Amino acid sequence: MPAFTRGKSQLSAYEVEETRKIANVRIHVERVIGLVRRKYQILQSRAVPIEHMLTKPGEALAFIDKIGVICCALSNLSVSVVPLE
């Protein structure tokens, strides 16, 4: 029995459908994250200097977060991996 059923033996039909929708979106999100990581070599590095992980005073994002945002923005400008209906 899955932990998220909250003590019930089964999910309702509505909950099953919502879970399927979430799983479908999750697949696409994971695929896009993988594509972004493979496309931009800067994201493939396993060793990141600690100073890139820290947020500087007066800034909202750490340097590595800024790199991630830019890579995702560039990816958003590319052709979609999800077929448009």
PDB file with SEQRES, HELIX, SHEET and CRYST1 records, atoms N, CA, C and O in Angstrom:
SEQRES   1 A   85  MET PRO ALA PHE THR ARG GLY LYS SER GLN LEU SER ALA          
SEQRES   2 A   85  TYR GLU VAL GLU GLU THR ARG LYS ILE ALA ASN VAL ARG          
SEQRES   3 A   85  ILE HIS VAL GLU ARG VAL ILE GLY LEU VAL ARG ARG LYS          
SEQRES   4 A   85  TYR GLN ILE LEU GLN SER ARG ALA VAL PRO ILE GLU HIS          
SEQRES   5 A   85  MET LEU THR LYS PRO GLY GLU ALA LEU ALA PHE ILE ASP          
SEQRES   6 A   85  LYS ILE GLY VAL ILE CYS CYS ALA LEU SER ASN LEU SER          
SEQRES   7 A   85  VAL SER VAL VAL PRO LEU GLU                                  
HELIX    1 AA1 ALA A    3  THR A    5  5                                   3    
HELIX    2 AA2 ALA A   13  LYS A   39  1                                  27    
HELIX    3 AA3 GLN A   41  LEU A   43  5                                   3    
HELIX    4 AA4 ILE A   50  MET A   53  1                                   4    
HELIX    5 AA5 PHE A   63  ASN A   76  1                                  14    
CRYST1    1.000    1.000    1.000  90.00  90.00  90.00 P 1           1          
ATOM      1  N   MET A   1       0.854  -1.183   0.000  1.00  0.00           N  
ATOM      2  CA  MET A   1       0.000   0.000   0.000  1.00  0.00           C  
ATOM      3  C   MET A   1       0.897   1.242   0.000  1.00  0.00           C  
ATOM      4  O   MET A   1       1.767   1.373   0.861  1.00  0.00           O  
ATOM      5  N   PRO A   2       0.696   2.139  -0.941  1.00  0.00           N  
ATOM      6  CA  PRO A   2       1.504   3.352  -1.001  1.00  0.00           C  
ATOM      7  C   PRO A   2       1.320   4.213   0.241  1.00  0.00           C  
ATOM      8  O   PRO A   2       0.237   4.250   0.827  1.00  0.00           O  
ATOM      9  N   ALA A   3       2.372   4.896   0.634  1.00  0.00           N  
ATOM     10  CA  ALA A   3       2.340   5.735   1.832  1.00  0.00           C  
ATOM     11  C   ALA A   3       1.400   6.920   1.675  1.00  0.00           C  
ATOM     12  O   ALA A   3       0.871   7.423   2.666  1.00  0.00           O  
ATOM     13  N   PHE A   4       1.183   7.375   0.441  1.00  0.00           N  
ATOM     14  CA  PHE A   4       0.398   8.585   0.234  1.00  0.00           C  
ATOM     15  C   PHE A   4      -1.113   8.338   0.196  1.00  0.00           C  
ATOM     16  O   PHE A   4      -1.873   9.269  -0.070  1.00  0.00           O  
ATOM     17  N   THR A   5      -1.566   7.108   0.457  1.00  0.00           N  
ATOM     18  CA  THR A   5      -3.010   6.849   0.441  1.00  0.00           C  
ATOM     19  C   THR A   5      -3.676   7.240   1.750  1.00  0.00           C  
ATOM     20  O   THR A   5      -4.900   7.174   1.863  1.00  0.00           O  
ATOM     21  N   ARG A   6      -2.888   7.649   2.744  1.00  0.00           N  
ATOM     22  CA  ARG A   6      -3.393   8.144   4.026  1.00  0.00           C  
ATOM     23  C   ARG A   6      -4.303   7.136   4.723  1.00  0.00           C  
ATOM     24  O   ARG A   6      -5.369   7.499   5.221  1.00  0.00           O  
ATOM     25  N   GLY A   7      -3.883   5.873   4.758  1.00  0.00           N  
ATOM     26  CA  GLY A   7      -4.626   4.859   5.483  1.00  0.00           C  
ATOM     27  C   GLY A   7      -5.749   4.210   4.694  1.00  0.00           C  
ATOM     28  O   GLY A   7      -6.314   3.215   5.148  1.00  0.00           O  
ATOM     29  N   LYS A   8      -6.092   4.746   3.519  1.00  0.00           N  
ATOM     30  CA  LYS A   8      -7.136   4.142   2.698  1.00  0.00           C  
ATOM     31  C   LYS A   8      -6.528   2.984   1.906  1.00  0.00           C  
ATOM     32  O   LYS A   8      -5.332   2.984   1.614  1.00  0.00           O  
ATOM     33  N   SER A   9      -7.351   2.008   1.567  1.00  0.00           N  
ATOM     34  CA  SER A   9      -6.836   0.867   0.813  1.00  0.00           C  
ATOM     35  C   SER A   9      -6.616   1.214  -0.653  1.00  0.00           C  
ATOM     36  O   SER A   9      -5.753   0.621  -1.300  1.00  0.00           O  
ATOM     37  N   GLN A  10      -7.386   2.172  -1.193  1.00  0.00           N  
ATOM     38  CA  GLN A  10      -7.247   2.571  -2.593  1.00  0.00           C  
ATOM     39  C   GLN A  10      -7.439   4.074  -2.729  1.00  0.00           C  
ATOM     40  O   GLN A  10      -8.023   4.737  -1.872  1.00  0.00           O  
ATOM     41  N   LEU A  11      -6.928   4.576  -3.827  1.00  0.00           N  
ATOM     42  CA  LEU A  11      -7.191   5.972  -4.175  1.00  0.00           C  
ATOM     43  C   LEU A  11      -8.536   6.053  -4.876  1.00  0.00           C  
ATOM     44  O   LEU A  11      -8.971   5.093  -5.513  1.00  0.00           O  
ATOM     45  N   SER A  12      -9.184   7.184  -4.759  1.00  0.00           N  
ATOM     46  CA  SER A  12     -10.439   7.384  -5.493  1.00  0.00           C  
ATOM     47  C   SER A  12     -10.126   7.547  -6.973  1.00  0.00           C  
ATOM     48  O   SER A  12      -8.974   7.759  -7.349  1.00  0.00           O  
ATOM     49  N   ALA A  13     -11.146   7.448  -7.807  1.00  0.00           N  
ATOM     50  CA  ALA A  13     -10.955   7.600  -9.252  1.00  0.00           C  
ATOM     51  C   ALA A  13     -10.363   8.979  -9.570  1.00  0.00           C  
ATOM     52  O   ALA A  13      -9.503   9.105 -10.442  1.00  0.00           O  
ATOM     53  N   TYR A  14     -10.824   9.996  -8.865  1.00  0.00           N  
ATOM     54  CA  TYR A  14     -10.295  11.350  -9.063  1.00  0.00           C  
ATOM     55  C   TYR A  14      -8.807  11.403  -8.701  1.00  0.00           C  
ATOM     56  O   TYR A  14      -8.000  11.966  -9.441  1.00  0.00           O  
ATOM     57  N   GLU A  15      -8.454  10.811  -7.555  1.00  0.00           N  
ATOM     58  CA  GLU A  15      -7.055  10.819  -7.105  1.00  0.00           C  
ATOM     59  C   GLU A  15      -6.156  10.037  -8.059  1.00  0.00           C  
ATOM     60  O   GLU A  15      -5.009  10.420  -8.286  1.00  0.00           O  
ATOM     61  N   VAL A  16      -6.673   8.944  -8.615  1.00  0.00           N  
ATOM     62  CA  VAL A  16      -5.902   8.163  -9.593  1.00  0.00           C  
ATOM     63  C   VAL A  16      -5.628   9.008 -10.820  1.00  0.00           C  
ATOM     64  O   VAL A  16      -4.505   9.024 -11.324  1.00  0.00           O  
ATOM     65  N   GLU A  17      -6.647   9.716 -11.311  1.00  0.00           N  
ATOM     66  CA  GLU A  17      -6.482  10.554 -12.499  1.00  0.00           C  
ATOM     67  C   GLU A  17      -5.503  11.702 -12.233  1.00  0.00           C  
ATOM     68  O   GLU A  17      -4.659  12.004 -13.076  1.00  0.00           O  
ATOM     69  N   GLU A  18      -5.611  12.336 -11.076  1.00  0.00           N  
ATOM     70  CA  GLU A  18      -4.691  13.419 -10.725  1.00  0.00           C  
ATOM     71  C   GLU A  18      -3.263  12.898 -10.605  1.00  0.00           C  
ATOM     72  O   GLU A  18      -2.323  13.567 -11.035  1.00  0.00           O  
ATOM     73  N   THR A  19      -3.090  11.722 -10.032  1.00  0.00           N  
ATOM     74  CA  THR A  19      -1.765  11.125  -9.898  1.00  0.00           C  
ATOM     75  C   THR A  19      -1.176  10.836 -11.276  1.00  0.00           C  
ATOM     76  O   THR A  19       0.017  11.046 -11.496  1.00  0.00           O  
ATOM     77  N   ARG A  20      -1.991  10.362 -12.191  1.00  0.00           N  
ATOM     78  CA  ARG A  20      -1.520  10.103 -13.565  1.00  0.00           C  
ATOM     79  C   ARG A  20      -1.084  11.394 -14.251  1.00  0.00           C  
ATOM     80  O   ARG A  20      -0.056  11.429 -14.928  1.00  0.00           O  
ATOM     81  N   LYS A  21      -1.869  12.452 -14.071  1.00  0.00           N  
ATOM     82  CA  LYS A  21      -1.517  13.737 -14.679  1.00  0.00           C  
ATOM     83  C   LYS A  21      -0.187  14.250 -14.137  1.00  0.00           C  
ATOM     84  O   LYS A  21       0.662  14.721 -14.894  1.00  0.00           O  
ATOM     85  N   ILE A  22      -0.016  14.156 -12.827  1.00  0.00           N  
ATOM     86  CA  ILE A  22       1.233  14.606 -12.205  1.00  0.00           C  
ATOM     87  C   ILE A  22       2.403  13.768 -12.697  1.00  0.00           C  
ATOM     88  O   ILE A  22       3.470  14.306 -12.994  1.00  0.00           O  
ATOM     89  N   ALA A  23       2.213  12.455 -12.786  1.00  0.00           N  
ATOM     90  CA  ALA A  23       3.283  11.572 -13.260  1.00  0.00           C  
ATOM     91  C   ALA A  23       3.662  11.904 -14.697  1.00  0.00           C  
ATOM     92  O   ALA A  23       4.841  11.870 -15.049  1.00  0.00           O  
ATOM     93  N   ASN A  24       2.672  12.226 -15.532  1.00  0.00           N  
ATOM     94  CA  ASN A  24       2.938  12.569 -16.925  1.00  0.00           C  
ATOM     95  C   ASN A  24       3.772  13.848 -17.018  1.00  0.00           C  
ATOM     96  O   ASN A  24       4.720  13.918 -17.801  1.00  0.00           O  
ATOM     97  N   VAL A  25       3.423  14.846 -16.229  1.00  0.00           N  
ATOM     98  CA  VAL A  25       4.176  16.099 -16.225  1.00  0.00           C  
ATOM     99  C   VAL A  25       5.574  15.858 -15.671  1.00  0.00           C  
ATOM    100  O   VAL A  25       6.548  16.394 -16.200  1.00  0.00           O  
ATOM    101  N   ARG A  26       5.686  15.057 -14.609  1.00  0.00           N  
ATOM    102  CA  ARG A  26       6.987  14.770 -14.000  1.00  0.00           C  
ATOM    103  C   ARG A  26       7.944  14.134 -15.006  1.00  0.00           C  
ATOM    104  O   ARG A  26       9.135  14.445 -15.013  1.00  0.00           O  
ATOM    105  N   ILE A  27       7.430  13.251 -15.851  1.00  0.00           N  
ATOM    106  CA  ILE A  27       8.264  12.617 -16.875  1.00  0.00           C  
ATOM    107  C   ILE A  27       8.861  13.674 -17.798  1.00  0.00           C  
ATOM    108  O   ILE A  27      10.053  13.636 -18.103  1.00  0.00           O  
ATOM    109  N   HIS A  28       8.030  14.617 -18.240  1.00  0.00           N  
ATOM    110  CA  HIS A  28       8.510  15.669 -19.144  1.00  0.00           C  
ATOM    111  C   HIS A  28       9.516  16.578 -18.440  1.00  0.00           C  
ATOM    112  O   HIS A  28      10.527  16.960 -19.031  1.00  0.00           O  
ATOM    113  N   VAL A  29       9.245  16.924 -17.189  1.00  0.00           N  
ATOM    114  CA  VAL A  29      10.162  17.788 -16.433  1.00  0.00           C  
ATOM    115  C   VAL A  29      11.512  17.103 -16.279  1.00  0.00           C  
ATOM    116  O   VAL A  29      12.549  17.732 -16.492  1.00  0.00           O  
ATOM    117  N   GLU A  30      11.516  15.825 -15.912  1.00  0.00           N  
ATOM    118  CA  GLU A  30      12.777  15.097 -15.756  1.00  0.00           C  
ATOM    119  C   GLU A  30      13.520  14.988 -17.078  1.00  0.00           C  
ATOM    120  O   GLU A  30      14.748  15.066 -17.109  1.00  0.00           O  
ATOM    121  N   ARG A  31      12.779  14.807 -18.177  1.00  0.00           N  
ATOM    122  CA  ARG A  31      13.415  14.727 -19.486  1.00  0.00           C  
ATOM    123  C   ARG A  31      14.073  16.059 -19.856  1.00  0.00           C  
ATOM    124  O   ARG A  31      15.193  16.077 -20.367  1.00  0.00           O  
ATOM    125  N   VAL A  32      13.386  17.162 -19.601  1.00  0.00           N  
ATOM    126  CA  VAL A  32      13.927  18.480 -19.922  1.00  0.00           C  
ATOM    127  C   VAL A  32      15.147  18.788 -19.048  1.00  0.00           C  
ATOM    128  O   VAL A  32      16.131  19.340 -19.540  1.00  0.00           O  
ATOM    129  N   ILE A  33      15.093  18.440 -17.771  1.00  0.00           N  
ATOM    130  CA  ILE A  33      16.252  18.647 -16.902  1.00  0.00           C  
ATOM    131  C   ILE A  33      17.443  17.877 -17.439  1.00  0.00           C  
ATOM    132  O   ILE A  33      18.555  18.405 -17.475  1.00  0.00           O  
ATOM    133  N   GLY A  34      17.228  16.635 -17.858  1.00  0.00           N  
ATOM    134  CA  GLY A  34      18.311  15.841 -18.437  1.00  0.00           C  
ATOM    135  C   GLY A  34      18.864  16.464 -19.711  1.00  0.00           C  
ATOM    136  O   GLY A  34      20.076  16.483 -19.926  1.00  0.00           O  
ATOM    137  N   LEU A  35      17.969  16.976 -20.557  1.00  0.00           N  
ATOM    138  CA  LEU A  35      18.416  17.619 -21.792  1.00  0.00           C  
ATOM    139  C   LEU A  35      19.246  18.864 -21.501  1.00  0.00           C  
ATOM    140  O   LEU A  35      20.276  19.088 -22.138  1.00  0.00           O  
ATOM    141  N   VAL A  36      18.806  19.667 -20.549  1.00  0.00           N  
ATOM    142  CA  VAL A  36      19.549  20.883 -20.193  1.00  0.00           C  
ATOM    143  C   VAL A  36      20.924  20.501 -19.655  1.00  0.00           C  
ATOM    144  O   VAL A  36      21.925  21.118 -20.021  1.00  0.00           O  
ATOM    145  N   ARG A  37      20.981  19.500 -18.797  1.00  0.00           N  
ATOM    146  CA  ARG A  37      22.276  19.089 -18.221  1.00  0.00           C  
ATOM    147  C   ARG A  37      23.229  18.566 -19.289  1.00  0.00           C  
ATOM    148  O   ARG A  37      24.435  18.800 -19.212  1.00  0.00           O  
ATOM    149  N   ARG A  38      22.692  17.855 -20.292  1.00  0.00           N  
ATOM    150  CA  ARG A  38      23.546  17.327 -21.361  1.00  0.00           C  
ATOM    151  C   ARG A  38      23.942  18.413 -22.361  1.00  0.00           C  
ATOM    152  O   ARG A  38      25.030  18.368 -22.934  1.00  0.00           O  
ATOM    153  N   LYS A  39      23.063  19.380 -22.564  1.00  0.00           N  
ATOM    154  CA  LYS A  39      23.301  20.407 -23.583  1.00  0.00           C  
ATOM    155  C   LYS A  39      24.367  21.411 -23.158  1.00  0.00           C  
ATOM    156  O   LYS A  39      25.162  21.861 -23.983  1.00  0.00           O  
ATOM    157  N   TYR A  40      24.386  21.765 -21.872  1.00  0.00           N  
ATOM    158  CA  TYR A  40      25.304  22.799 -21.397  1.00  0.00           C  
ATOM    159  C   TYR A  40      26.376  22.165 -20.529  1.00  0.00           C  
ATOM    160  O   TYR A  40      26.114  21.707 -19.417  1.00  0.00           O  
ATOM    161  N   GLN A  41      27.588  22.148 -21.064  1.00  0.00           N  
ATOM    162  CA  GLN A  41      28.703  21.473 -20.411  1.00  0.00           C  
ATOM    163  C   GLN A  41      28.991  22.021 -19.016  1.00  0.00           C  
ATOM    164  O   GLN A  41      29.466  21.285 -18.151  1.00  0.00           O  
ATOM    165  N   ILE A  42      28.713  23.281 -18.792  1.00  0.00           N  
ATOM    166  CA  ILE A  42      28.979  23.881 -17.489  1.00  0.00           C  
ATOM    167  C   ILE A  42      28.169  23.199 -16.389  1.00  0.00           C  
ATOM    168  O   ILE A  42      28.560  23.229 -15.222  1.00  0.00           O  
ATOM    169  N   LEU A  43      27.039  22.584 -16.756  1.00  0.00           N  
ATOM    170  CA  LEU A  43      26.201  21.884 -15.783  1.00  0.00           C  
ATOM    171  C   LEU A  43      26.624  20.427 -15.588  1.00  0.00           C  
ATOM    172  O   LEU A  43      26.093  19.741 -14.714  1.00  0.00           O  
ATOM    173  N   GLN A  44      27.571  19.953 -16.391  1.00  0.00           N  
ATOM    174  CA  GLN A  44      28.007  18.561 -16.301  1.00  0.00           C  
ATOM    175  C   GLN A  44      29.117  18.360 -15.288  1.00  0.00           C  
ATOM    176  O   GLN A  44      29.437  17.223 -14.943  1.00  0.00           O  
ATOM    177  N   SER A  45      29.702  19.423 -14.813  1.00  0.00           N  
ATOM    178  CA  SER A  45      30.802  19.332 -13.866  1.00  0.00           C  
ATOM    179  C   SER A  45      30.311  18.791 -12.531  1.00  0.00           C  
ATOM    180  O   SER A  45      29.280  19.223 -12.017  1.00  0.00           O  
ATOM    181  N   ARG A  46      31.059  17.839 -11.973  1.00  0.00           N  
ATOM    182  CA  ARG A  46      30.711  17.278 -10.662  1.00  0.00           C  
ATOM    183  C   ARG A  46      31.288  18.133  -9.535  1.00  0.00           C  
ATOM    184  O   ARG A  46      30.707  18.205  -8.452  1.00  0.00           O  
ATOM    185  N   ALA A  47      32.419  18.775  -9.781  1.00  0.00           N  
ATOM    186  CA  ALA A  47      33.082  19.580  -8.753  1.00  0.00           C  
ATOM    187  C   ALA A  47      32.761  21.051  -8.986  1.00  0.00           C  
ATOM    188  O   ALA A  47      33.155  21.639  -9.993  1.00  0.00           O  
ATOM    189  N   VAL A  48      32.040  21.627  -8.036  1.00  0.00           N  
ATOM    190  CA  VAL A  48      31.686  23.041  -8.113  1.00  0.00           C  
ATOM    191  C   VAL A  48      32.339  23.733  -6.929  1.00  0.00           C  
ATOM    192  O   VAL A  48      32.154  23.307  -5.790  1.00  0.00           O  
ATOM    193  N   PRO A  49      33.095  24.788  -7.176  1.00  0.00           N  
ATOM    194  CA  PRO A  49      33.707  25.503  -6.051  1.00  0.00           C  
ATOM    195  C   PRO A  49      32.647  25.981  -5.060  1.00  0.00           C  
ATOM    196  O   PRO A  49      31.577  26.439  -5.462  1.00  0.00           O  
ATOM    197  N   ILE A  50      32.939  25.875  -3.799  1.00  0.00           N  
ATOM    198  CA  ILE A  50      31.978  26.226  -2.755  1.00  0.00           C  
ATOM    199  C   ILE A  50      31.527  27.677  -2.855  1.00  0.00           C  
ATOM    200  O   ILE A  50      30.387  27.993  -2.514  1.00  0.00           O  
ATOM    201  N   GLU A  51      32.407  28.563  -3.317  1.00  0.00           N  
ATOM    202  CA  GLU A  51      32.007  29.969  -3.427  1.00  0.00           C  
ATOM    203  C   GLU A  51      30.925  30.174  -4.487  1.00  0.00           C  
ATOM    204  O   GLU A  51      30.213  31.177  -4.445  1.00  0.00           O  
ATOM    205  N   HIS A  52      30.789  29.249  -5.431  1.00  0.00           N  
ATOM    206  CA  HIS A  52      29.719  29.340  -6.428  1.00  0.00           C  
ATOM    207  C   HIS A  52      28.373  28.910  -5.847  1.00  0.00           C  
ATOM    208  O   HIS A  52      27.320  29.209  -6.411  1.00  0.00           O  
ATOM    209  N   MET A  53      28.415  28.211  -4.723  1.00  0.00           N  
ATOM    210  CA  MET A  53      27.197  27.704  -4.099  1.00  0.00           C  
ATOM    211  C   MET A  53      26.621  28.676  -3.072  1.00  0.00           C  
ATOM    212  O   MET A  53      25.485  28.513  -2.627  1.00  0.00           O  
ATOM    213  N   LEU A  54      27.398  29.676  -2.700  1.00  0.00           N  
ATOM    214  CA  LEU A  54      26.981  30.605  -1.652  1.00  0.00           C  
ATOM    215  C   LEU A  54      26.343  31.859  -2.244  1.00  0.00           C  
ATOM    216  O   LEU A  54      26.786  32.371  -3.272  1.00  0.00           O  
ATOM    217  N   THR A  55      25.316  32.333  -1.590  1.00  0.00           N  
ATOM    218  CA  THR A  55      24.669  33.580  -1.996  1.00  0.00           C  
ATOM    219  C   THR A  55      25.418  34.746  -1.378  1.00  0.00           C  
ATOM    220  O   THR A  55      25.628  34.786  -0.166  1.00  0.00           O  
ATOM    221  N   LYS A  56      25.818  35.687  -2.207  1.00  0.00           N  
ATOM    222  CA  LYS A  56      26.527  36.863  -1.712  1.00  0.00           C  
ATOM    223  C   LYS A  56      25.533  37.833  -1.079  1.00  0.00           C  
ATOM    224  O   LYS A  56      24.367  37.881  -1.470  1.00  0.00           O  
ATOM    225  N   PRO A  57      26.000  38.600  -0.104  1.00  0.00           N  
ATOM    226  CA  PRO A  57      25.104  39.591   0.529  1.00  0.00           C  
ATOM    227  C   PRO A  57      24.527  40.554  -0.510  1.00  0.00           C  
ATOM    228  O   PRO A  57      25.251  41.084  -1.354  1.00  0.00           O  
ATOM    229  N   GLY A  58      23.240  40.764  -0.435  1.00  0.00           N  
ATOM    230  CA  GLY A  58      22.576  41.680  -1.359  1.00  0.00           C  
ATOM    231  C   GLY A  58      22.131  41.037  -2.660  1.00  0.00           C  
ATOM    232  O   GLY A  58      21.531  41.708  -3.500  1.00  0.00           O  
ATOM    233  N   GLU A  59      22.411  39.746  -2.848  1.00  0.00           N  
ATOM    234  CA  GLU A  59      22.003  39.054  -4.067  1.00  0.00           C  
ATOM    235  C   GLU A  59      20.981  37.976  -3.723  1.00  0.00           C  
ATOM    236  O   GLU A  59      21.029  37.387  -2.643  1.00  0.00           O  
ATOM    237  N   ALA A  60      20.068  37.725  -4.636  1.00  0.00           N  
ATOM    238  CA  ALA A  60      19.008  36.749  -4.393  1.00  0.00           C  
ATOM    239  C   ALA A  60      19.442  35.325  -4.712  1.00  0.00           C  
ATOM    240  O   ALA A  60      18.945  34.372  -4.112  1.00  0.00           O  
ATOM    241  N   LEU A  61      20.371  35.179  -5.660  1.00  0.00           N  
ATOM    242  CA  LEU A  61      20.776  33.849  -6.105  1.00  0.00           C  
ATOM    243  C   LEU A  61      22.279  33.660  -6.009  1.00  0.00           C  
ATOM    244  O   LEU A  61      23.051  34.609  -6.147  1.00  0.00           O  
ATOM    245  N   ALA A  62      22.681  32.420  -5.771  1.00  0.00           N  
ATOM    246  CA  ALA A  62      24.100  32.063  -5.829  1.00  0.00           C  
ATOM    247  C   ALA A  62      24.522  32.011  -7.292  1.00  0.00           C  
ATOM    248  O   ALA A  62      23.674  31.935  -8.182  1.00  0.00           O  
ATOM    249  N   PHE A  63      25.816  32.052  -7.541  1.00  0.00           N  
ATOM    250  CA  PHE A  63      26.342  32.050  -8.908  1.00  0.00           C  
ATOM    251  C   PHE A  63      25.867  30.818  -9.680  1.00  0.00           C  
ATOM    252  O   PHE A  63      25.472  30.931 -10.840  1.00  0.00           O  
ATOM    253  N   ILE A  64      25.902  29.641  -9.043  1.00  0.00           N  
ATOM    254  CA  ILE A  64      25.490  28.406  -9.721  1.00  0.00           C  
ATOM    255  C   ILE A  64      24.005  28.448 -10.068  1.00  0.00           C  
ATOM    256  O   ILE A  64      23.595  27.902 -11.092  1.00  0.00           O  
ATOM    257  N   ASP A  65      23.197  29.089  -9.230  1.00  0.00           N  
ATOM    258  CA  ASP A  65      21.768  29.233  -9.522  1.00  0.00           C  
ATOM    259  C   ASP A  65      21.557  30.135 -10.732  1.00  0.00           C  
ATOM    260  O   ASP A  65      20.686  29.875 -11.562  1.00  0.00           O  
ATOM    261  N   LYS A  66      22.355  31.192 -10.830  1.00  0.00           N  
ATOM    262  CA  LYS A  66      22.263  32.097 -11.985  1.00  0.00           C  
ATOM    263  C   LYS A  66      22.615  31.361 -13.267  1.00  0.00           C  
ATOM    264  O   LYS A  66      21.972  31.556 -14.299  1.00  0.00           O  
ATOM    265  N   ILE A  67      23.640  30.512 -13.202  1.00  0.00           N  
ATOM    266  CA  ILE A  67      24.023  29.710 -14.368  1.00  0.00           C  
ATOM    267  C   ILE A  67      22.862  28.803 -14.767  1.00  0.00           C  
ATOM    268  O   ILE A  67      22.539  28.687 -15.949  1.00  0.00           O  
ATOM    269  N   GLY A  68      22.240  28.167 -13.790  1.00  0.00           N  
ATOM    270  CA  GLY A  68      21.104  27.290 -14.065  1.00  0.00           C  
ATOM    271  C   GLY A  68      19.943  28.026 -14.693  1.00  0.00           C  
ATOM    272  O   GLY A  68      19.315  27.520 -15.623  1.00  0.00           O  
ATOM    273  N   VAL A  69      19.651  29.210 -14.198  1.00  0.00           N  
ATOM    274  CA  VAL A  69      18.554  30.020 -14.739  1.00  0.00           C  
ATOM    275  C   VAL A  69      18.829  30.376 -16.198  1.00  0.00           C  
ATOM    276  O   VAL A  69      17.939  30.277 -17.042  1.00  0.00           O  
ATOM    277  N   ILE A  70      20.059  30.788 -16.492  1.00  0.00           N  
ATOM    278  CA  ILE A  70      20.413  31.155 -17.867  1.00  0.00           C  
ATOM    279  C   ILE A  70      20.322  29.944 -18.787  1.00  0.00           C  
ATOM    280  O   ILE A  70      19.800  30.052 -19.897  1.00  0.00           O  
ATOM    281  N   CYS A  71      20.823  28.795 -18.345  1.00  0.00           N  
ATOM    282  CA  CYS A  71      20.756  27.577 -19.162  1.00  0.00           C  
ATOM    283  C   CYS A  71      19.304  27.188 -19.429  1.00  0.00           C  
ATOM    284  O   CYS A  71      18.964  26.798 -20.546  1.00  0.00           O  
ATOM    285  N   CYS A  72      18.461  27.290 -18.429  1.00  0.00           N  
ATOM    286  CA  CYS A  72      17.036  26.967 -18.610  1.00  0.00           C  
ATOM    287  C   CYS A  72      16.359  27.973 -19.539  1.00  0.00           C  
ATOM    288  O   CYS A  72      15.526  27.596 -20.363  1.00  0.00           O  
ATOM    289  N   ALA A  73      16.712  29.238 -19.410  1.00  0.00           N  
ATOM    290  CA  ALA A  73      16.139  30.258 -20.293  1.00  0.00           C  
ATOM    291  C   ALA A  73      16.537  30.002 -21.743  1.00  0.00           C  
ATOM    292  O   ALA A  73      15.707  30.103 -22.646  1.00  0.00           O  
ATOM    293  N   LEU A  74      17.808  29.670 -21.965  1.00  0.00           N  
ATOM    294  CA  LEU A  74      18.255  29.350 -23.323  1.00  0.00           C  
ATOM    295  C   LEU A  74      17.543  28.105 -23.847  1.00  0.00           C  
ATOM    296  O   LEU A  74      17.193  28.030 -25.025  1.00  0.00           O  
ATOM    297  N   SER A  75      17.337  27.149 -22.982  1.00  0.00           N  
ATOM    298  CA  SER A  75      16.624  25.929 -23.375  1.00  0.00           C  
ATOM    299  C   SER A  75      15.174  26.243 -23.741  1.00  0.00           C  
ATOM    300  O   SER A  75      14.620  25.650 -24.667  1.00  0.00           O  
ATOM    301  N   ASN A  76      14.564  27.178 -23.008  1.00  0.00           N  
ATOM    302  CA  ASN A  76      13.184  27.566 -23.313  1.00  0.00           C  
ATOM    303  C   ASN A  76      13.057  28.227 -24.680  1.00  0.00           C  
ATOM    304  O   ASN A  76      11.988  28.204 -25.290  1.00  0.00           O  
ATOM    305  N   LEU A  77      14.139  28.810 -25.154  1.00  0.00           N  
ATOM    306  CA  LEU A  77      14.129  29.440 -26.479  1.00  0.00           C  
ATOM    307  C   LEU A  77      14.307  28.421 -27.596  1.00  0.00           C  
ATOM    308  O   LEU A  77      14.111  28.744 -28.767  1.00  0.00           O  
ATOM    309  N   SER A  78      14.679  27.189 -27.243  1.00  0.00           N  
ATOM    310  CA  SER A  78      14.873  26.121 -28.213  1.00  0.00           C  
ATOM    311  C   SER A  78      13.528  25.491 -28.583  1.00  0.00           C  
ATOM    312  O   SER A  78      12.489  25.820 -28.010  1.00  0.00           O  
ATOM    313  N   VAL A  79      13.578  24.587 -29.546  1.00  0.00           N  
ATOM    314  CA  VAL A  79      12.381  23.861 -29.958  1.00  0.00           C  
ATOM    315  C   VAL A  79      11.913  22.984 -28.808  1.00  0.00           C  
ATOM    316  O   VAL A  79      12.737  22.379 -28.122  1.00  0.00           O  
ATOM    317  N   SER A  80      10.616  22.904 -28.586  1.00  0.00           N  
ATOM    318  CA  SER A  80      10.036  22.146 -27.483  1.00  0.00           C  
ATOM    319  C   SER A  80      10.278  20.652 -27.644  1.00  0.00           C  
ATOM    320  O   SER A  80      10.231  20.121 -28.753  1.00  0.00           O  
ATOM    321  N   VAL A  81      10.540  19.969 -26.511  1.00  0.00           N  
ATOM    322  CA  VAL A  81      10.686  18.513 -26.532  1.00  0.00           C  
ATOM    323  C   VAL A  81       9.332  17.847 -26.355  1.00  0.00           C  
ATOM    324  O   VAL A  81       9.184  16.656 -26.626  1.00  0.00           O  
ATOM    325  N   VAL A  82       8.351  18.600 -25.906  1.00  0.00           N  
ATOM    326  CA  VAL A  82       7.003  18.082 -25.720  1.00  0.00           C  
ATOM    327  C   VAL A  82       6.178  18.497 -26.931  1.00  0.00           C  
ATOM    328  O   VAL A  82       6.095  19.685 -27.244  1.00  0.00           O  
ATOM    329  N   PRO A  83       5.568  17.535 -27.615  1.00  0.00           N  
ATOM    330  CA  PRO A  83       4.756  17.923 -28.779  1.00  0.00           C  
ATOM    331  C   PRO A  83       3.587  18.800 -28.360  1.00  0.00           C  
ATOM    332  O   PRO A  83       2.874  18.483 -27.408  1.00  0.00           O  
ATOM    333  N   LEU A  84       3.393  19.892 -29.067  1.00  0.00           N  
ATOM    334  CA  LEU A  84       2.281  20.786 -28.783  1.00  0.00           C  
ATOM    335  C   LEU A  84       1.026  20.215 -29.437  1.00  0.00           C  
ATOM    336  O   LEU A  84       1.059  19.708 -30.559  1.00  0.00           O  
ATOM    337  N   GLU A  85      -0.068  20.311 -28.711  1.00  0.00           N  
ATOM    338  CA  GLU A  85      -1.313  19.694 -29.192  1.00  0.00           C  
ATOM    339  C   GLU A  85      -1.942  20.452 -30.302  1.00  0.00           C  
ATOM    340  O   GLU A  85      -2.992  20.053 -30.805  1.00  0.00           O  
TER     341      GLU A  85                                                      
END                                                                             
